[in-house]
Amino acid sequence: MLLFIEYPKCTTCKKAKNWLDDHGIEYTDRHIKEDNPTIEELQNWHEKSSVPLKKFFNTSGMLYRSMELKDKLPSMSQDEMLGLLSSDGMLVKRPLIIDDDTVLIGFKEKEWEEKLLNK
C-alpha cells in the first residue's frame, strides 16, 4: 500500500491526490503537519530515494525562507538536516509517495506515471 504524505491546503498535493484517484491507485493518506515524519522515517526514505537530502526540503515554503536555509544547508551535516526536517512538516517537500521500493518527492506527472503505473 502506498503512503501519500500531503498538506491538504497545498494545490500541488490536491493535483497529485486527484491523479492517484483518477488512476485508481489506492493509498493511505497522511497529513504532514499533524503527523510529521520522524528522523528515522526521513533517513529511511532518503536512503531508498537515492537523491540528495536537500531535495527533501520545501524550498518554496515561507518557513524555509524565513530560516534562511538556502544559505545554511550547504554547511549542515546530514544529521542536522534530518533533525531540522523532522522538527516541522512544513519544511518537507510534498507530496511524498512512499512504498516498499519507491520514494517520490513532489508531483511530477511523468515520473509518477513511470513509477506507479508500471507496477
Buried (B, 14 or more C-beta within 10 A) or exposed (E): EBBBBBBEEBEBBBEBBEBBEEEEBEBEBBEBBEEBBEBEBBBBBBEBBEEEBBEBBBEEBEBBEEBEBEEEBEEBEEEEBBEBBBEBBBBBBBBBBBBEEBBBBBBEEEEBEEBBEEE
